[in-house]
Amino acid sequence: MNHQELEHFKDSPYDCKECNENFNSMSEMRDHLKRKHSYKIDR
């Protein structure tokens, strides 16, 4: 594991199953999915 994985993602409960990026909130993850993976999330 590198520094970023060890220190910056330990409190990030949401992760992208496509690219393994981590997020602090569900809304951040949804925005990421829309922008990077062209997902439509209408909730």
N, CA, C and O atoms as a GROMACS GRO file, in nm:
protein
  172
    1MET      N    1   0.084  -0.119   0.000
    1MET     CA    2   0.000   0.000   0.000
    1MET      C    3   0.088   0.124   0.000
    1MET      O    4   0.197   0.126   0.056
    2ASN      N    5   0.038   0.226  -0.064
    2ASN     CA    6   0.114   0.350  -0.066
    2ASN      C    7   0.058   0.449   0.036
    2ASN      O    8  -0.043   0.423   0.101
    3HIS      N    9   0.125   0.561   0.048
    3HIS     CA   10   0.085   0.663   0.146
    3HIS      C   11  -0.060   0.706   0.129
    3HIS      O   12  -0.134   0.718   0.226
    4GLN      N   13  -0.100   0.730   0.006
    4GLN     CA   14  -0.236   0.778  -0.019
    4GLN      C   15  -0.339   0.676   0.028
    4GLN      O   16  -0.438   0.713   0.092
    5GLU      N   17  -0.318   0.552   0.000
    5GLU     CA   18  -0.412   0.448   0.043
    5GLU      C   19  -0.416   0.436   0.194
    5GLU      O   20  -0.524   0.421   0.253
    6LEU      N   21  -0.302   0.444   0.257
    6LEU     CA   22  -0.295   0.426   0.402
    6LEU      C   23  -0.350   0.544   0.480
    6LEU      O   24  -0.420   0.525   0.580
    7GLU      N   25  -0.320   0.663   0.437
    7GLU     CA   26  -0.354   0.781   0.517
    7GLU      C   27  -0.481   0.854   0.475
    7GLU      O   28  -0.549   0.911   0.560
    8HIS      N   29  -0.513   0.853   0.348
    8HIS     CA   30  -0.621   0.940   0.303
    8HIS      C   31  -0.752   0.869   0.278
    8HIS      O   32  -0.854   0.935   0.260
    9PHE      N   33  -0.753   0.739   0.275
    9PHE     CA   34  -0.877   0.668   0.242
    9PHE      C   35  -0.930   0.584   0.357
    9PHE      O   36  -1.029   0.512   0.339
   10LYS      N   37  -0.869   0.590   0.472
   10LYS     CA   38  -0.916   0.504   0.579
   10LYS      C   39  -1.053   0.545   0.632
   10LYS      O   40  -1.125   0.462   0.689
   11ASP      N   41  -1.091   0.671   0.613
   11ASP     CA   42  -1.222   0.717   0.659
   11ASP      C   43  -1.318   0.742   0.542
   11ASP      O   44  -1.415   0.815   0.557
   12SER      N   45  -1.290   0.682   0.429
   12SER     CA   46  -1.374   0.700   0.311
   12SER      C   47  -1.458   0.575   0.289
   12SER      O   48  -1.410   0.477   0.232
   13PRO      N   49  -1.581   0.578   0.333
   13PRO     CA   50  -1.663   0.457   0.331
   13PRO      C   51  -1.720   0.420   0.195
   13PRO      O   52  -1.772   0.309   0.178
   14TYR      N   53  -1.712   0.509   0.096
   14TYR     CA   54  -1.772   0.482  -0.034
   14TYR      C   55  -1.663   0.462  -0.138
   14TYR      O   56  -1.569   0.541  -0.147
   15ASP      N   57  -1.676   0.355  -0.215
   15ASP     CA   58  -1.575   0.330  -0.317
   15ASP      C   59  -1.640   0.294  -0.449
   15ASP      O   60  -1.746   0.232  -0.453
   16CYS      N   61  -1.574   0.334  -0.555
   16CYS     CA   62  -1.620   0.305  -0.689
   16CYS      C   63  -1.577   0.163  -0.725
   16CYS      O   64  -1.459   0.129  -0.717
   17LYS      N   65  -1.672   0.082  -0.764
   17LYS     CA   66  -1.642  -0.056  -0.800
   17LYS      C   67  -1.573  -0.066  -0.935
   17LYS      O   68  -1.512  -0.169  -0.967
   18GLU      N   69  -1.582   0.039  -1.015
   18GLU     CA   70  -1.520   0.039  -1.148
   18GLU      C   71  -1.370   0.068  -1.140
   18GLU      O   72  -1.291   0.003  -1.208
   19CYS      N   73  -1.332   0.166  -1.060
   19CYS     CA   74  -1.191   0.209  -1.061
   19CYS      C   75  -1.127   0.215  -0.922
   19CYS      O   76  -1.011   0.254  -0.910
   20ASN      N   77  -1.201   0.177  -0.819
   20ASN     CA   78  -1.150   0.170  -0.682
   20ASN      C   79  -1.112   0.304  -0.621
   20ASN      O   80  -1.034   0.309  -0.526
   21GLU      N   81  -1.167   0.413  -0.673
   21GLU     CA   82  -1.148   0.542  -0.607
   21GLU      C   83  -1.237   0.544  -0.484
   21GLU      O   84  -1.341   0.477  -0.480
   22ASN      N   85  -1.198   0.621  -0.383
   22ASN     CA   86  -1.272   0.629  -0.257
   22ASN      C   87  -1.327   0.768  -0.236
   22ASN      O   88  -1.270   0.868  -0.280
   23PHE      N   89  -1.442   0.773  -0.168
   23PHE     CA   90  -1.512   0.900  -0.148
   23PHE      C   91  -1.566   0.908  -0.006
   23PHE      O   92  -1.597   0.807   0.057
   24ASN      N   93  -1.577   1.032   0.042
   24ASN     CA   94  -1.626   1.055   0.178
   24ASN      C   95  -1.778   1.055   0.186
   24ASN      O   96  -1.833   1.034   0.294
   25SER      N   97  -1.844   1.077   0.076
   25SER     CA   98  -1.990   1.082   0.080
   25SER      C   99  -2.050   1.014  -0.042
   25SER      O  100  -1.984   0.998  -0.146
   26MET      N  101  -2.173   0.974  -0.028
   26MET     CA  102  -2.244   0.910  -0.139
   26MET      C  103  -2.260   1.007  -0.255
   26MET      O  104  -2.250   0.966  -0.371
   27SER      N  105  -2.283   1.134  -0.226
   27SER     CA  106  -2.301   1.231  -0.334
   27SER      C  107  -2.172   1.250  -0.414
   27SER      O  108  -2.177   1.267  -0.536
   28GLU      N  109  -2.057   1.248  -0.347
   28GLU     CA  110  -1.930   1.256  -0.419
   28GLU      C  111  -1.913   1.136  -0.511
   28GLU      O  112  -1.868   1.149  -0.625
   29MET      N  113  -1.948   1.020  -0.462
   29MET     CA  114  -1.936   0.900  -0.543
   29MET      C  115  -2.033   0.904  -0.662
   29MET      O  116  -1.995   0.865  -0.772
   30ARG      N  117  -2.154   0.950  -0.641
   30ARG     CA  118  -2.251   0.962  -0.750
   30ARG      C  119  -2.202   1.059  -0.857
   30ARG      O  120  -2.213   1.031  -0.976
   31ASP      N  121  -2.148   1.172  -0.814
   31ASP     CA  122  -2.094   1.267  -0.910
   31ASP      C  123  -1.981   1.204  -0.991
   31ASP      O  124  -1.973   1.222  -1.113
   32HIS      N  125  -1.895   1.132  -0.924
   32HIS     CA  126  -1.786   1.063  -0.991
   32HIS      C  127  -1.840   0.963  -1.094
   32HIS      O  128  -1.792   0.958  -1.207
   33LEU      N  129  -1.939   0.885  -1.055
   33LEU     CA  130  -1.996   0.786  -1.146
   33LEU      C  131  -2.057   0.851  -1.269
   33LEU      O  132  -2.044   0.800  -1.381
   34LYS      N  133  -2.123   0.962  -1.249
   34LYS     CA  134  -2.183   1.034  -1.362
   34LYS      C  135  -2.076   1.089  -1.457
   34LYS      O  136  -2.088   1.077  -1.579
   35ARG      N  137  -1.972   1.148  -1.399
   35ARG     CA  138  -1.868   1.212  -1.480
   35ARG      C  139  -1.773   1.112  -1.545
   35ARG      O  140  -1.744   1.123  -1.664
   36LYS      N  141  -1.726   1.016  -1.468
   36LYS     CA  142  -1.621   0.928  -1.518
   36LYS      C  143  -1.672   0.801  -1.586
   36LYS      O  144  -1.606   0.746  -1.674
   37HIS      N  145  -1.789   0.756  -1.545
   37HIS     CA  146  -1.836   0.627  -1.594
   37HIS      C  147  -1.972   0.635  -1.664
   37HIS      O  148  -2.030   0.532  -1.699
   38SER      N  149  -2.022   0.755  -1.686
   38SER     CA  150  -2.146   0.779  -1.760
   38SER      C  151  -2.267   0.707  -1.702
   38SER      O  152  -2.354   0.660  -1.776
   39TYR      N  153  -2.272   0.699  -1.570
   39TYR     CA  154  -2.388   0.638  -1.505
   39TYR      C  155  -2.498   0.742  -1.491
   39TYR      O  156  -2.472   0.861  -1.472
   40LYS      N  157  -2.621   0.696  -1.501
   40LYS     CA  158  -2.737   0.782  -1.473
   40LYS      C  159  -2.792   0.740  -1.338
   40LYS      O  160  -2.839   0.628  -1.321
   41ILE      N  161  -2.786   0.831  -1.243
   41ILE     CA  162  -2.840   0.802  -1.110
   41ILE      C  163  -2.946   0.906  -1.080
   41ILE      O  164  -2.913   1.022  -1.056
   42ASP      N  165  -3.071   0.866  -1.082
   42ASP     CA  166  -3.182   0.958  -1.062
   42ASP      C  167  -3.249   0.932  -0.928
   42ASP      O  168  -3.363   0.886  -0.922
   43ARG      N  169  -3.178   0.960  -0.823
   43ARG     CA  170  -3.235   0.938  -0.689
   43ARG      C  171  -3.230   1.066  -0.610
   43ARG      O  172  -3.273   1.068  -0.495
   0.00000   0.00000   0.00000
